[in-house]
Amino acid sequence: MSKLEQVAVRLDPELREKLQRAADQDQRPLAGLIRKVLHDFTKQSPQVAA
């Protein structure tokens, strides 16, 4: 199993609420949704996919 690293990110309260609602709809923790969003972004972005 790979070791996960922790990163602290400050979020605007409005953005956090939107992300929390999306996480609730997807039935996952907020951190899990953020990991999914970042993973999907890196797969789709040609600048970081290499």
Distance bins in CASP14 RR format, pairs under 12 A and 6 or more apart:
PFRMAT RR
TARGET T0000
AUTHOR 0000-0000-0000
RMODE 2
METHOD distances of the structure
MODEL  1
4 31 0 0 0 0 1 0 0 0 0 0 0
4 32 0 0 0 0 0 1 0 0 0 0 0
4 35 0 0 0 0 1 0 0 0 0 0 0
5 35 0 0 0 0 0 1 0 0 0 0 0
6 31 0 0 0 0 1 0 0 0 0 0 0
6 34 0 0 0 0 0 1 0 0 0 0 0
6 35 0 0 0 0 0 1 0 0 0 0 0
7 31 0 0 0 0 0 1 0 0 0 0 0
7 34 0 0 0 0 1 0 0 0 0 0 0
7 35 0 0 0 0 0 1 0 0 0 0 0
7 38 0 0 0 0 1 0 0 0 0 0 0
8 31 0 0 0 0 0 1 0 0 0 0 0
8 34 0 0 0 0 0 1 0 0 0 0 0
9 15 0 0 0 0 0 1 0 0 0 0 0
9 16 0 0 0 0 1 0 0 0 0 0 0
9 19 0 0 0 0 0 1 0 0 0 0 0
9 30 0 0 0 0 0 1 0 0 0 0 0
9 31 0 0 0 0 0 1 0 0 0 0 0
9 34 1 0 0 1 0 0 0 0 0 0 0
9 35 0 0 0 0 0 1 0 0 0 0 0
9 37 0 0 0 0 0 1 0 0 0 0 0
9 38 0 0 0 0 0 1 0 0 0 0 0
10 16 0 0 0 0 1 0 0 0 0 0 0
11 17 0 0 0 0 1 0 0 0 0 0 0
11 18 0 0 0 0 1 0 0 0 0 0 0
11 19 1 0 0 1 0 0 0 0 0 0 0
11 20 0 0 0 0 1 0 0 0 0 0 0
11 30 0 0 0 0 1 0 0 0 0 0 0
11 31 0 0 0 0 0 1 0 0 0 0 0
11 34 0 0 0 0 1 0 0 0 0 0 0
12 18 0 0 0 0 1 0 0 0 0 0 0
12 19 0 0 0 0 0 1 0 0 0 0 0
13 19 0 0 0 0 0 1 0 0 0 0 0
13 20 0 0 0 0 0 1 0 0 0 0 0
14 20 0 0 0 0 0 1 0 0 0 0 0
14 21 0 0 0 0 0 1 0 0 0 0 0
15 21 0 0 0 0 0 1 0 0 0 0 0
15 22 0 0 0 0 0 1 0 0 0 0 0
15 30 0 0 0 0 0 1 0 0 0 0 0
15 34 0 0 0 0 0 1 0 0 0 0 0
15 37 0 0 0 0 0 1 0 0 0 0 0
16 22 0 0 0 0 0 1 0 0 0 0 0
16 23 0 0 0 0 0 1 0 0 0 0 0
16 30 1 0 0 1 0 0 0 0 0 0 0
16 31 0 0 0 0 0 1 0 0 0 0 0
16 33 0 0 0 0 0 1 0 0 0 0 0
16 34 0 0 0 0 0 1 0 0 0 0 0
17 23 0 0 0 0 0 1 0 0 0 0 0
17 24 0 0 0 0 0 1 0 0 0 0 0
17 30 0 0 0 0 0 1 0 0 0 0 0
18 24 0 0 0 0 0 1 0 0 0 0 0
18 25 0 0 0 0 0 1 0 0 0 0 0
18 30 0 0 0 0 0 1 0 0 0 0 0
18 33 0 0 0 0 0 1 0 0 0 0 0
18 34 0 0 0 0 0 1 0 0 0 0 0
18 37 0 0 0 0 0 1 0 0 0 0 0
19 25 0 0 0 0 0 1 0 0 0 0 0
19 26 0 0 0 0 0 1 0 0 0 0 0
19 28 0 0 0 0 0 1 0 0 0 0 0
19 29 0 0 0 0 0 1 0 0 0 0 0
19 30 1 0 0 1 0 0 0 0 0 0 0
19 31 0 0 0 0 0 1 0 0 0 0 0
19 32 0 0 0 0 0 1 0 0 0 0 0
19 33 1 0 0 1 0 0 0 0 0 0 0
19 34 1 0 0 1 0 0 0 0 0 0 0
19 35 0 0 0 0 0 1 0 0 0 0 0
19 36 0 0 0 0 0 1 0 0 0 0 0
19 37 0 0 0 0 1 0 0 0 0 0 0
19 38 0 0 0 0 0 1 0 0 0 0 0
20 26 0 0 0 0 0 1 0 0 0 0 0
20 28 0 0 0 0 0 1 0 0 0 0 0
20 29 0 0 0 0 1 0 0 0 0 0 0
20 30 1 0 1 0 0 0 0 0 0 0 0
20 31 0 0 0 0 0 1 0 0 0 0 0
20 32 0 0 0 0 0 1 0 0 0 0 0
20 33 0 0 0 0 1 0 0 0 0 0 0
20 34 0 0 0 0 0 1 0 0 0 0 0
21 30 0 0 0 0 1 0 0 0 0 0 0
21 33 0 0 0 0 1 0 0 0 0 0 0
22 28 0 0 0 0 1 0 0 0 0 0 0
22 29 0 0 0 0 0 1 0 0 0 0 0
22 30 0 0 0 0 1 0 0 0 0 0 0
22 32 0 0 0 0 0 1 0 0 0 0 0
22 33 1 0 1 0 0 0 0 0 0 0 0
22 34 0 0 0 0 1 0 0 0 0 0 0
22 36 0 0 0 0 1 0 0 0 0 0 0
22 37 0 0 0 0 1 0 0 0 0 0 0
23 29 1 0 0 1 0 0 0 0 0 0 0
23 30 1 0 1 0 0 0 0 0 0 0 0
23 31 0 0 0 0 1 0 0 0 0 0 0
23 32 1 0 0 1 0 0 0 0 0 0 0
23 33 1 1 0 0 0 0 0 0 0 0 0
23 34 0 0 0 0 1 0 0 0 0 0 0
23 35 0 0 0 0 0 1 0 0 0 0 0
23 36 0 0 0 0 1 0 0 0 0 0 0
23 37 0 0 0 0 1 0 0 0 0 0 0
24 30 0 0 0 0 1 0 0 0 0 0 0
24 32 0 0 0 0 0 1 0 0 0 0 0
24 33 0 0 0 0 1 0 0 0 0 0 0
25 33 0 0 0 0 1 0 0 0 0 0 0
26 32 0 0 0 0 1 0 0 0 0 0 0
26 33 1 0 0 1 0 0 0 0 0 0 0
26 34 0 0 0 0 0 1 0 0 0 0 0
26 35 0 0 0 0 0 1 0 0 0 0 0
26 36 0 0 0 0 1 0 0 0 0 0 0
26 37 0 0 0 0 0 1 0 0 0 0 0
27 33 0 0 0 0 0 1 0 0 0 0 0
28 34 0 0 0 0 1 0 0 0 0 0 0
28 35 0 0 0 0 1 0 0 0 0 0 0
28 36 1 0 0 1 0 0 0 0 0 0 0
28 37 0 0 0 0 0 1 0 0 0 0 0
29 35 0 0 0 0 1 0 0 0 0 0 0
29 36 0 0 0 0 0 1 0 0 0 0 0
30 36 0 0 0 0 0 1 0 0 0 0 0
30 37 0 0 0 0 0 1 0 0 0 0 0
31 37 0 0 0 0 0 1 0 0 0 0 0
31 38 0 0 0 0 0 1 0 0 0 0 0
32 38 0 0 0 0 1 0 0 0 0 0 0
32 39 0 0 0 0 1 0 0 0 0 0 0
32 40 0 0 0 0 0 1 0 0 0 0 0
33 39 0 0 0 0 0 1 0 0 0 0 0
33 40 0 0 0 0 0 1 0 0 0 0 0
34 40 0 0 0 0 0 1 0 0 0 0 0
34 41 0 0 0 0 0 1 0 0 0 0 0
35 41 0 0 0 0 0 1 0 0 0 0 0
35 42 0 0 0 0 0 1 0 0 0 0 0
36 42 0 0 0 0 0 1 0 0 0 0 0
36 43 0 0 0 0 0 1 0 0 0 0 0
37 43 0 0 0 0 0 1 0 0 0 0 0
37 44 0 0 0 0 0 1 0 0 0 0 0
37 45 0 0 0 0 0 1 0 0 0 0 0
38 44 0 0 0 0 0 1 0 0 0 0 0
38 45 0 0 0 0 0 1 0 0 0 0 0
38 48 0 0 0 0 0 1 0 0 0 0 0
39 45 0 0 0 0 0 1 0 0 0 0 0
39 48 0 0 0 0 0 1 0 0 0 0 0
39 49 0 0 0 0 0 1 0 0 0 0 0
40 48 0 0 0 0 0 1 0 0 0 0 0
40 49 0 0 0 0 0 1 0 0 0 0 0
41 47 0 0 0 0 0 1 0 0 0 0 0
41 48 1 0 0 1 0 0 0 0 0 0 0
41 49 0 0 0 0 1 0 0 0 0 0 0
42 48 1 0 1 0 0 0 0 0 0 0 0
42 49 1 0 0 1 0 0 0 0 0 0 0
42 50 0 0 0 0 0 1 0 0 0 0 0
43 49 1 0 0 1 0 0 0 0 0 0 0
43 50 0 0 0 0 0 1 0 0 0 0 0
END
